[in-house]
């Protein structure tokens, strides 16, 4: 049980004056005995792992790790997942509503924070933590049964959660999820579709439908629901990236490209995402798309030798040795001691039957790395081609 007057509180905000303001209001209300603070999610996580915290107040929009990212991490931790959390935000726009719902925040406050609103919200989350509503109680028991591997018991508890609050969509979505884990795909589809119909912002329902249809090899429907989940909560693009990577692994390259292009449109830092996906494609035989992405990156960041090198590697794998040489030469010009670029240049020159140029690159490689055996072996091949 949490004693609201004696509890330990963590306040997380990147603005020190906001931390001081909230702490001051809580003291006026006589809520809390001991207070900890952090300026971002990473600092807060360290506090949570070291100190016993009874209740937390997170700002939504923070650098390094946002409030929602921190909340997801808390909910994924077995020791911390039931921590009562109040989220503070400047505006309740659609993405925020979807994200906090996805991470099960106890309550949220719109700025400016007032004493009365803070009193109401903190009282609510502490009350619910001490005496969980029947729906929450049964949902938590269902989660515990799932972790024990008893899906039938989890389904039974979820049914009781649905009966406790017939208007809530969370138990309906969770019912679909448990049936999905049980591999009863027909029942899973029924419940997940119902949850998605009742709540157009239920990101989990749309995400699980995407997983379900991917499992059933219905790629058009999987794409539809994953894209819907991404459009609701664009900050959490991992689901789309992972879906695209899965399509690459099963050689559904056209569908994968559509998914990746959609994630780029939704991303705040598409170049960073492009690098991750290009690297993955290069390692998983999606060489043509890897070349497209690396060329975009090399154009945007011409000073990066690694982008030019990887573009050359991708083009080499597609059989376009002439263009590969162009970008490998650029990589070599930017980074004069890059032995890999010199050796790859030589290999492409040999494919095009240009041993003189290959030999020049190899001698440069050996000058940088005298013990490189591959360069020495290729140099012997050059002499045979003379």
Phi and psi in degrees as a GROMACS rama.xvg file:
@    title "Ramachandran Plot"
@    xaxis  label "Phi"
@    yaxis  label "Psi"
@TYPE xy
-96.8955  123.366  UNK-2
-88.0155  111.486  UNK-3
-60.5123  -26.3241  UNK-4
-86.7502  -23.5176  UNK-5
-107.367  0.803602  UNK-6
-69.7683  159.259  UNK-7
-99.3516  128.551  UNK-8
-119.061  137.107  UNK-9
-109.819  125.921  UNK-10
-113.362  125.04  UNK-11
-121.555  117.972  UNK-12
-160.009  144.746  UNK-13
-81.2532  -2.78851  UNK-14
-111.735  111.001  UNK-15
-56.2021  -35.4454  UNK-16
-66.2647  -30.4989  UNK-17
-70.3831  -40.2215  UNK-18
-59.3441  -46.5706  UNK-19
-63.2465  -38.7436  UNK-20
-64.7347  -47.6079  UNK-21
-65.7071  -41.7576  UNK-22
-60.47  -42.3284  UNK-23
-61.9945  -42.3145  UNK-24
-63.6847  -42.494  UNK-25
-62.8064  -36.7778  UNK-26
-68.3596  -37.8598  UNK-27
-60.1065  -40.4816  UNK-28
-77.5171  -8.70893  UNK-29
59.6648  39.1273  UNK-30
-101.313  114.467  UNK-31
98.9375  144.645  UNK-32
-108.764  -38.2881  UNK-33
-129.338  139.549  UNK-34
-125.866  135.986  UNK-35
-119.286  155.265  UNK-36
-138.827  158.327  UNK-37
-150.568  151.583  UNK-38
-97.5228  -6.33959  UNK-39
-160.386  175.028  UNK-40
-63.2737  -37.7972  UNK-41
-65.3019  -43.3779  UNK-42
-62.9781  -41.2835  UNK-43
-62.2711  -39.4071  UNK-44
-61.992  -39.2936  UNK-45
-64.2382  -39.9398  UNK-46
-63.8584  -44.7856  UNK-47
-62.4164  -33.5221  UNK-48
-79.7014  -20.3937  UNK-49
-102.821  -31.363  UNK-50
-112.871  153.242  UNK-51
-82.5234  116.209  UNK-52
-114.909  129.925  UNK-53
-89.4727  -33.4312  UNK-54
-153.37  147.881  UNK-55
-133.063  150.739  UNK-56
-123.858  117.625  UNK-57
-110.958  136.3  UNK-58
-77.0339  144.727  UNK-59
-74.529  -47.9018  UNK-60
-104.935  97.6087  UNK-61
-131.883  153.35  UNK-62
-73.6332  166.437  UNK-63
71.4213  -61.7088  UNK-64
-143.71  120.077  UNK-65
-71.0636  168.949  UNK-66
-61.3344  -38.3452  UNK-67
-70.141  -39.5756  UNK-68
-61.8052  -40.794  UNK-69
-64.1566  -42.7643  UNK-70
-63.1104  -40.6313  UNK-71
-59.7118  -42.6845  UNK-72
-63.9048  -39.3616  UNK-73
-63.5607  -45.6859  UNK-74
-68.2987  -22.9681  UNK-75
-86.3607  -7.08575  UNK-76
-95.8971  124.394  UNK-77
-58.4878  -34.6372  UNK-78
-82.2277  -25.0113  UNK-79
-110.533  -9.29377  UNK-80
-61.1642  -21.9363  UNK-81
-96.9729  11.5984  UNK-82
-60.9738  127.579  UNK-83
-68.564  129.107  UNK-84
-132  134.004  UNK-85
-109.777  131.18  UNK-86
-104.097  135.308  UNK-87
-109.814  132.126  UNK-88
-142.608  155.781  UNK-89
-78.4163  -28.8982  UNK-90
-155.913  140.392  UNK-91
-91.2874  66.2109  UNK-92
-79.3458  173.296  UNK-93
-59.0914  -44.5234  UNK-94
-59.7535  -40.7766  UNK-95
-63.5625  -47.9852  UNK-96
-58.1868  -42.7106  UNK-97
-65.8826  -43.1739  UNK-98
-69.241  -42.8345  UNK-99
-70.4868  -32.358  UNK-100
-65.7173  -37.6752  UNK-101
-64.7445  -32.4309  UNK-102
-102.661  5.44392  UNK-103
59.5231  59.468  UNK-104
-74.9337  147.633  UNK-105
-72.5286  -39.3082  UNK-106
-165.403  161.53  UNK-107
-135.38  153.684  UNK-108
-123.623  132.901  UNK-109
-87.7306  132.993  UNK-110
-68.5985  149.008  UNK-111
-76.1772  143.275  UNK-112
-78.3867  130.197  UNK-113
-113.323  160.808  UNK-114
-60.3685  -42.4913  UNK-115
-64.5186  -46.3722  UNK-116
-65.3652  -42.5173  UNK-117
-60.8643  -42.2156  UNK-118
-59.4975  -46.7463  UNK-119
-64.0755  -45.6772  UNK-120
-72.3236  -42.9065  UNK-121
-65.9736  -41.4817  UNK-122
-59.7884  -40.0707  UNK-123
-64.118  -49.284  UNK-124
-68.6435  -33.7347  UNK-125
-69.733  -42.531  UNK-126
-59.3652  -45.5001  UNK-127
-68.3008  -30.8092  UNK-128
-70.0573  -39.3116  UNK-129
-75.9574  -35.6161  UNK-130
-135.049  78.6964  UNK-131
-57.6006  136.686  UNK-132
-56.657  152.441  UNK-133
-51.4625  -39.7301  UNK-134
-61.861  -44.5259  UNK-135
-66.2271  -41.4615  UNK-136
-57.9874  -49.1521  UNK-137
-69.7205  -34.3969  UNK-138
-64.447  -39.8129  UNK-139
-67.2031  -39.3481  UNK-140
-64.1613  -38.935  UNK-141
-61.3233  -43.209  UNK-142
-60.321  -41.8798  UNK-143
-63.6326  -42.0315  UNK-144
-64.9601  -38.7878  UNK-145
-60.4624  -44.0006  UNK-146
-65.071  -25.9169  UNK-147
-83.0371  -6.15942  UNK-148
87.2391  9.38237  UNK-149
-99.8045  82.0259  UNK-150
-70.6845  -31.7743  UNK-151
-63.1901  -42.6587  UNK-152
-67.117  -36.8832  UNK-153
-62.1627  -41.6822  UNK-154
-65.1183  -40.911  UNK-155
-63.2642  -42.6104  UNK-156
-66.1604  -37.7157  UNK-157
-66.2897  -35.7227  UNK-158
-61.2325  -41.1105  UNK-159
-66.4888  -35.0707  UNK-160
-64.143  -40.3141  UNK-161
-64.0201  -40.9622  UNK-162
-68.0839  -31.9949  UNK-163
-69.667  -32.0309  UNK-164
-143.987  84.6553  UNK-165
-62.4674  -19.3179  UNK-166
-88.2137  -9.19203  UNK-167
-85.3499  138.951  UNK-168
-91.8561  -18.0847  UNK-169
-56.9572  -49.2673  UNK-170
-62.491  -32.0965  UNK-171
-65.3567  -45.8471  UNK-172
-63.5495  -41.0564  UNK-173
-66.7577  -33.0579  UNK-174
-61.1422  -44.7563  UNK-175
-61.3784  -39.9106  UNK-176
-63.6107  -43.845  UNK-177
-67.0428  -37.6079  UNK-178
-67.041  -34.5295  UNK-179
-62.7782  -44.7665  UNK-180
-64.2735  -29.3198  UNK-181
-79.8732  -7.21943  UNK-182
66.4029  27.5974  UNK-183
-96.1856  82.1184  UNK-184
-69.8966  -29.1488  UNK-185
-65.6558  -47.2887  UNK-186
-66.7178  -39.6645  UNK-187
-59.4948  -45.6616  UNK-188
-60.7065  -43.3204  UNK-189
-58.2329  -49.9187  UNK-190
-72.6021  -38.6884  UNK-191
-68.2194  -39.8141  UNK-192
-63.7053  -38.1306  UNK-193
-64.7515  -42.9289  UNK-194
-63.2044  -42.8099  UNK-195
-65.2453  -35.3926  UNK-196
-69.3539  -38.6194  UNK-197
-78.3157  -27.4946  UNK-198
-137.042  103.123  UNK-199
-69.8784  -7.98949  UNK-200
-109.682  12.8301  UNK-201
-79.0511  88.4839  UNK-202
-59.3682  -41.0523  UNK-203
-60.5863  -40.8195  UNK-204
-60.9615  -46.8582  UNK-205
-66.4595  -38.8106  UNK-206
-64.1331  -45.9649  UNK-207
-66.5105  -33.3122  UNK-208
-63.4084  -40.0091  UNK-209
-59.9361  -44.3633  UNK-210
-63.5736  -40.2358  UNK-211
-61.6346  -50.2619  UNK-212
-70.6743  -28.279  UNK-213
-64.516  -41.7467  UNK-214
-62.3746  -34.6899  UNK-215
-86.1814  3.1652  UNK-216
62.729  28.6272  UNK-217
-98.7846  81.5008  UNK-218
-63.8045  -41.1062  UNK-219
-58.1472  -43.9138  UNK-220
-70.1197  -38.9114  UNK-221
-59.4828  -44.8983  UNK-222
-61.4444  -42.5669  UNK-223
-57.9856  -47.3465  UNK-224
-79.2455  -34.3535  UNK-225
-64.6183  -40.528  UNK-226
-65.6069  -37.7757  UNK-227
-61.9651  -44.5785  UNK-228
-61.2235  -41.9278  UNK-229
-66.0988  -38.503  UNK-230
-69.264  -30.9668  UNK-231
-72.3059  -43.7373  UNK-232
-128.419  73.2898  UNK-233
-65.8105  -19.8248  UNK-234
-68.5721  -26.3227  UNK-235
-99.711  74.0738  UNK-236
-84.4293  -3.21596  UNK-237
-56.8693  -37.6152  UNK-238
-61.9674  -39.7569  UNK-239
-70.8501  -40.7292  UNK-240
-61.5591  -46.0093  UNK-241
-64.7613  -37.4715  UNK-242
-62.8682  -46.6336  UNK-243
-61.2949  -40.8894  UNK-244
-63.5328  -38.8269  UNK-245
-61.9076  -41.3417  UNK-246
-64.3488  -37.1895  UNK-247
-62.9451  -45.1856  UNK-248
-60.4559  -37.1254  UNK-249
-91.4351  13.4754  UNK-250
67.5782  28.3561  UNK-251
-98.5084  69.4522  UNK-252
-66.6197  -40.9536  UNK-253
-61.6435  -45.0483  UNK-254
-65.4926  -38.6711  UNK-255
-61.4963  -42.8078  UNK-256
-62.1863  -40.5943  UNK-257
-60.2296  -42.6727  UNK-258
-65.4123  -45.9021  UNK-259
-62.352  -43.0116  UNK-260
-62.226  -35.3234  UNK-261
-66.9017  -40.063  UNK-262
-64.9962  -34.6883  UNK-263
-63.9146  -38.751  UNK-264
-63.7452  -32.9004  UNK-265
-90.4792  -13.2775  UNK-266
-83.6082  143.789  UNK-267
-77.674  -24.3538  UNK-268
-129.715  69.4777  UNK-269
-61.3249  -29.3001  UNK-270
-65.1961  -37.6244  UNK-271
-65.5192  -41.3326  UNK-272
-67.951  -39.1457  UNK-273
-60.6649  -39.8263  UNK-274
-62.6327  -45.598  UNK-275
-60.6073  -45.987  UNK-276
-71.9462  -38.6095  UNK-277
-61.7494  -43.3794  UNK-278
-60.5725  -43.2554  UNK-279
-63.9002  -44.5006  UNK-280
-63.2398  -39.1175  UNK-281
-62.9903  -32.9746  UNK-282
-84.1382  -12.0023  UNK-283
-125.941  31.0318  UNK-284
69.6205  13.0049  UNK-285
-94.2659  60.9144  UNK-286
-68.6446  -37.8939  UNK-287
-64.6248  -42.801  UNK-288
-71.2593  -35.7063  UNK-289
-58.5388  -41.9485  UNK-290
-63.8573  -41.1091  UNK-291
-59.4573  -47.3642  UNK-292
-67.9342  -43.4127  UNK-293
-66.4943  -31.5614  UNK-294
-67.9049  -39.1098  UNK-295
-61.8007  -42.9578  UNK-296
-67.4773  -41.2951  UNK-297
-66.5407  -31.9834  UNK-298
-71.0023  -40.9129  UNK-299
-72.7674  -34.2458  UNK-300
-128.21  71.9822  UNK-301
-63.3531  -18.7843  UNK-302
-80.9194  -6.95649  UNK-303
-85.4629  109.033  UNK-304
-66.945  -32.9065  UNK-305
-65.6699  -35.8836  UNK-306
-66.144  -42.4165  UNK-307
-65.8605  -39.1905  UNK-308
-62.7697  -48.2112  UNK-309
-68.4774  -32.5952  UNK-310
-63.5638  -43.3006  UNK-311
-60.1422  -41.4406  UNK-312
-63.0201  -43.7805  UNK-313
-64.7116  -43.5647  UNK-314
-64.8822  -37.6467  UNK-315
-59.7466  -42.1601  UNK-316
-68.3782  -26.9126  UNK-317
-82.1773  -8.09178  UNK-318
93.154  3.71025  UNK-319
-91.5632  74.4599  UNK-320
-68.4795  -32.5053  UNK-321
-63.4009  -47.195  UNK-322
-70.7545  -33.0248  UNK-323
-57.7558  -43.566  UNK-324
-61.7338  -38.9874  UNK-325
-56.4031  -48.8134  UNK-326
-80.8678  -29.1331  UNK-327
-66.8192  -35.8885  UNK-328
-63.8368  -38.5574  UNK-329
-64.8075  -42.9847  UNK-330
-61.0487  -40.919  UNK-331
-66.9971  -36.7194  UNK-332
-69.3415  -34.8552  UNK-333
-74.3525  -40.8536  UNK-334
-124.196  94.8561  UNK-335
-67.3532  -18.1597  UNK-336
-106.773  16.6422  UNK-337
-82.684  99.2836  UNK-338
-65.3856  -37.1486  UNK-339
-60.2854  -43.1052  UNK-340
-62.2866  -41.6908  UNK-341
-65.7291  -42.5897  UNK-342
-67.6065  -41.1841  UNK-343
-66.3192  -35.975  UNK-344
-58.4607  -47.1592  UNK-345
-60.9339  -42.7004  UNK-346
-61.9238  -41.0054  UNK-347
-70.1963  -36.7283  UNK-348
-62.7211  -38.8605  UNK-349
-65.9792  -38.5647  UNK-350
-60.8768  -36.9408  UNK-351
-87.8127  10.155  UNK-352
59.967  48.4275  UNK-353
-124.239  71.4487  UNK-354
-64.465  -29.7358  UNK-355
-64.1812  -45.9918  UNK-356
-68.1356  -37.0067  UNK-357
-62.1134  -43.6069  UNK-358
-62.0988  -40.1273  UNK-359
-61.0871  -44.7732  UNK-360
-64.834  -38.9516  UNK-361
-68.77  -38.6467  UNK-362
-65.5071  -34.7692  UNK-363
-66.1129  -39.2202  UNK-364
-63.8646  -43.7145  UNK-365
-68.21  -31.3857  UNK-366
-64.2144  -37.3322  UNK-367
-77.7029  -41.3116  UNK-368
-131.332  84.3061  UNK-369
-59.0262  -24.5384  UNK-370
-95.6055  7.37982  UNK-371
-70.5396  110.547  UNK-372
-70.8788  -37.125  UNK-373
-62.3725  -42.881  UNK-374
-61.4276  -40.2746  UNK-375
-65.925  -41.4848  UNK-376
-65.618  -41.6887  UNK-377
-67.0679  -33.4863  UNK-378
-62.778  -36.6904  UNK-379
-63.6282  -39.7013  UNK-380
-62.8401  -36.676  UNK-381
-60.519  -42.9835  UNK-382
-65.2141  -31.2751  UNK-383
-71.2557  -26.2982  UNK-384
-84.0662  -10.7296  UNK-385
